[in-house]
């Protein structure tokens, strides 16, 4: 599975767009009143202004393995890196990946991840947002983890490594390991790592090469 676009609905819209465009240096293009596309390599993260809401998300972007340290230094100059157990990065042994995290003005838990077996190296000498490879993950918090995961499977997206579906005790990573892109189904209220934030059911549109899925959208 490849994730082409995420559509996220946030209340702190203007400050968040300015943060990514002016502070972080991402390419952002407005596509209408209250909607902005942020380029993320082969993918796009779209922020929609939604007044009166307090939505936040966990999403991850793939970066080249050889630019991990440079990316971490680049971000640390612009934002405070999040910590877990006094560490500001983590190595995931199973997926052979290094990650670091930060919070944006909307409260999103943003992860930059370098996957050894999936992400290609860059010819660049240092990191810039143009070196982002694509969208790696989107977290979906749900009161009905099993049902939500089954709906993702119905779109032709399997559980990583063909594991049995969890009812919420553990995370369901939906997607093929070799693609380095996952829809993560988590129990609502479960804390996202590198934050003190419990997962909230939030309106989300995920466009993949298998189709478009919507979560927690009303109307």
C-alpha positions in Angstrom: 0.0 0.0 0.0 1.1 3.6 -0.7 -0.5 6.6 1.0 -1.0 9.4 -1.5 -2.8 11.9 0.7 -3.9 12.5 4.2 -6.7 15.0 4.9 -6.7 16.3 8.5 -9.1 18.7 10.2 -7.5 21.1 12.7 -8.6 24.1 14.7 -5.3 25.9 15.0 -5.1 26.2 11.2 -3.3 29.5 10.4 -0.5 29.0 12.9 0.0 25.4 11.8 0.3 26.3 8.1 2.7 29.1 9.0 4.7 26.7 11.1 5.2 24.1 8.3 5.8 26.8 5.6 7.8 29.4 7.3 9.5 27.7 10.3 10.0 24.2 8.9 10.4 25.1 5.2 7.9 22.7 3.7 6.2 23.7 0.4 2.6 24.6 1.2 0.0 25.6 -1.3 -3.5 26.8 -0.5 -6.2 25.1 -2.4 -9.1 27.2 -1.3 -10.4 29.1 1.7 -9.3 27.2 4.9 -7.5 24.4 3.1 -3.7 23.9 2.5 -1.7 21.2 0.9 1.7 20.4 2.3 4.1 18.5 0.0 5.6 15.4 1.6 7.7 13.7 -1.0 5.4 11.4 -3.0 2.5 12.3 -0.8 0.4 15.3 0.3 -0.8 16.2 3.8 -3.9 18.5 3.5 -4.9 20.6 6.5 -8.5 21.7 6.6 -9.6 24.5 8.9 -12.3 23.3 11.3 -13.2 25.9 13.9 -14.4 24.8 17.3 -12.6 21.5 17.3 -9.6 20.2 19.2 -8.5 17.4 16.8 -5.0 16.2 16.7 -3.3 13.3 14.9 -0.3 11.1 14.8 1.3 10.9 11.4 4.7 9.9 10.2 6.9 10.8 7.2 9.5 8.6 5.6 13.0 10.1 5.3 16.3 8.7 3.8 18.2 6.5 6.2 21.5 8.3 5.5 20.0 11.7 6.4 18.5 10.7 9.8 21.0 12.6 11.9 20.9 15.6 9.6 17.1 15.6 9.7 17.1 15.4 13.5 19.5 18.3 13.7 17.5 20.3 11.2 14.3 19.9 13.2 16.0 20.4 16.5 17.0 23.9 15.4 13.3 24.8 14.7 11.3 22.9 17.3 11.7 21.0 20.6 12.1 17.3 20.0 9.7 15.1 22.0 11.2 12.7 24.5 10.2 9.3 25.8 12.1 8.0 28.9 14.5 10.9 28.5 15.4 9.8 24.9 14.7 11.9 21.9 14.8 9.1 19.3 13.9 5.4 19.2 15.1 2.3 17.2 12.3 -0.1 16.3 14.1 -3.5 16.2 11.3 -5.4 14.3 11.0 -2.8 11.5 14.7 -1.8 11.6 13.8 1.9 11.8 14.9 5.0 13.6 12.4 7.7 14.5 12.2 11.0 16.3 9.1 13.1 17.1 7.8 16.6 17.6 4.5 18.4 18.2 3.2 21.0 15.8 1.0 23.9 16.7 -2.2 21.9 16.2 -1.0 19.3 18.7 -0.2 16.7 16.1 2.4 14.1 17.1 4.7 14.1 14.0 7.3 11.4 13.4 10.1 11.3 11.0 11.2 7.8 10.4 14.1 6.2 8.5 13.4 2.5 7.6 16.6 0.6 6.9 15.0 -2.1 4.6 12.6 0.3 2.8 13.7 3.9 2.5 16.2 4.8 -0.2 19.3 6.8 0.6 19.6 10.4 -0.7 22.4 11.9 -2.7 22.0 15.2 -0.8 24.6 16.1 1.8 22.1 17.4 4.3 18.4 17.3 5.0 15.8 19.7 3.9 12.0 19.1 3.7 12.4 18.4 -0.1 14.2 15.2 1.0 11.1 13.7 2.6 10.3 10.5 0.7 6.5 10.2 1.4 3.9 9.5 4.0 4.7 6.6 6.3 1.9 6.3 8.8 -1.4 7.7 9.9 -2.8 6.8 13.3 -6.6 6.2 13.6 -8.0 6.0 17.1 -11.3 4.1 17.4 -13.7 2.8 20.0 -14.1 -0.2 17.7 -10.6 -1.3 16.8 -11.5 -4.7 15.4 -14.4 -3.5 13.2 -12.3 -0.5 12.0 -9.4 -2.8 11.1 -11.7 -5.2 9.2 -13.0 -2.2 7.1 -9.4 -1.4 6.2 -8.8 -5.1 5.3 -11.9 -5.0 3.0 -10.0 -2.4 0.9 -7.3 -5.0 0.2 -4.9 -3.7 2.9 -3.6 -6.6 5.1 -2.3 -6.6 8.7 1.5 -6.3 8.6 3.3 -9.6 8.5 -0.1 -11.4 8.4 -0.6 -11.2 12.1 -4.1 -11.8 13.6 -6.2 -8.7 14.2 -6.1 -7.2 17.7 -9.2 -6.0 19.5 -7.3 -3.1 20.9 -4.8 -4.7 23.3 -2.0 -3.9 20.7 -1.8 -1.7 17.6 -3.0 -3.0 14.3 -0.4 -2.0 11.6 -2.4 -2.2 8.3 -0.2 -2.5 5.3 2.7 -4.5 3.8 6.0 -4.3 5.6 7.9 -3.9 2.3 6.0 -0.7 1.4 6.9 1.2 4.5 3.4 2.8 4.8 0.8 1.9 7.4 -2.6 2.8 8.7 -2.3 2.2 12.4 -5.6 1.4 14.2 -5.4 2.1 17.9 -7.8 2.0 20.8 -9.2 5.4 21.6 -7.5 6.7 24.7 -4.3 4.8 24.1 -1.4 7.2 24.5 0.7 7.9 21.5 4.4 7.4 22.3 6.6 10.5 22.6 3.6 12.4 23.9 1.2 12.6 26.8 -1.7 12.6 24.4 -4.4 10.0 24.4 -5.6 9.0 20.9 -8.8 10.7 19.9 -11.3 9.6 17.2 -10.8 12.4 14.7 -12.2 13.0 11.2 -9.6 11.7 8.7 -9.5 11.0 4.9 -6.8 8.6 3.7 -6.2 8.3 0.0 -4.1 5.2 -1.0 -3.4 3.3 -4.1 -6.2 0.9 -3.0 -8.8 3.6 -2.7 -10.1 6.3 -0.4 -11.1 5.6 3.2 -12.9 8.0 5.6 -12.8 7.7 9.4 -15.0 9.5 11.9 -16.6 11.8 9.4 -20.1 12.9 10.1 -22.7 14.0 7.5 
